[in-house]
């Protein structure tokens, strides 16, 4: 949920707290861990009192495809009879986006039964 908020442009603790409905202590701990893991950078925006904003790093931004596919999964399986809470609009063409995981070679959609795993 924190990453979702960061992808939507939320940077400040109070906004993340309100939007995620997490407790302050849980949000603080998770933000610290995400900064330590290199997913977010923490930047001061106020000295008195000290306040920080959290910005996605390149490593954090690289999670975007996974987050979008998880949102689609949630819309399809968790909220089956409800309208999606968020519509994604592809700014390049202006159409609503319905993400699909595709093979980078043949362009066909990927399903679990279409994949073989090789170790190493």
N, C-alpha and C positions, 0 to 999 in steps of 0.2 A: 504494500500500500504506500510505503514511503517512496519507492521508486516510481510508482504510478504518479504520485503527486509531483515528484521532481520532473518527470516527463511532461506534465501539464504546466510546468513553469513555476510551481510553488517552491519557494526558497527559504521561507522563514518559519521558525519553530512554531509560532502561534498559529499560523495558517495550517501547517501540517497537523498540529494537535487537533484543531477544529475539524479538519477534513477526514482524518483517519479515526478519530474518536478513541485514540490510544491514551493511556494514562501518561502523564508527564514523565514518570520515571522509566517506563518502558520505551517511550519515544526517545528519550535522552540516551539510554543504553544502546538502542539500535542505531541511532545516528552516529554515536561514537564508534561502534563496530564497523559501520559502513565507511566512515572516514578512514579508520585503521586498515580496512580491506582495500582502500583505493577506489571505491565506487563514487564517493562524494568528496569534495573539497569544502572546507569550512573557512569562511571569510568574515571578518568583523565588519559590521555596518554601523555600529554605535558603540562609543566608548563608555558612556555613563547612562544607564547601566550597560555593562558589556553584553552585546547582542551579536548573533552571528547568523549568516545565511549559508545555505548548503547548496552547492552547485555540482551537477553531474560532471564527472571526469570522463575522459575518452573510454576508460574501462566500464564505467557506469552506463554511458550511452550505448555501448556495444550490446547491452542487455535488451535494448528496445525491441528487436524482433521477438524475443522470447516473451516479453511482457504483453505485446500485442496478441500473440497467439494464446496466451493464458486468458486474456480478456475475452477472446472469441470462445474459448472452451467454456468459460464461466457463463457467457450468454447462452450457449448451446445446451449446457448440462445442468447448471445450477439454477438459473432463472429461466427455465424452459418455456413457461407460459407468459413471461413478462417481456415487455419491450426492452431492448438493450438500453442500458443507462447512458451509454456514450456512443455517439456515431463518430467514426473516423473518416475524415475527408482528405483525399489525396490532393494536395494543393497544386500539383503539376497539371492534373486533368480536371479537377473540380468534382470528381465523382466520389460517392461514398465507397469506402474501402471495406472489402470482405477478405481478410487475410487468409492465405492458403500457403502451406509449406510445399514448395516445389523442388524437384530435382534441378540442380544447376546445369546439367548436361542435356536432358531431354525435355525439360519443362513440364513433366507430368506431376500431378499432385502425389505426395508421399503419404502412405499409410503404414502403420506398424507392420502389417503382414507382408509388405513389399521390401522389407529391409533384412539383410543378413549382417551379422556382427562378426568382425574379425579382430581378434586381440593382437596388439602390437602394431 
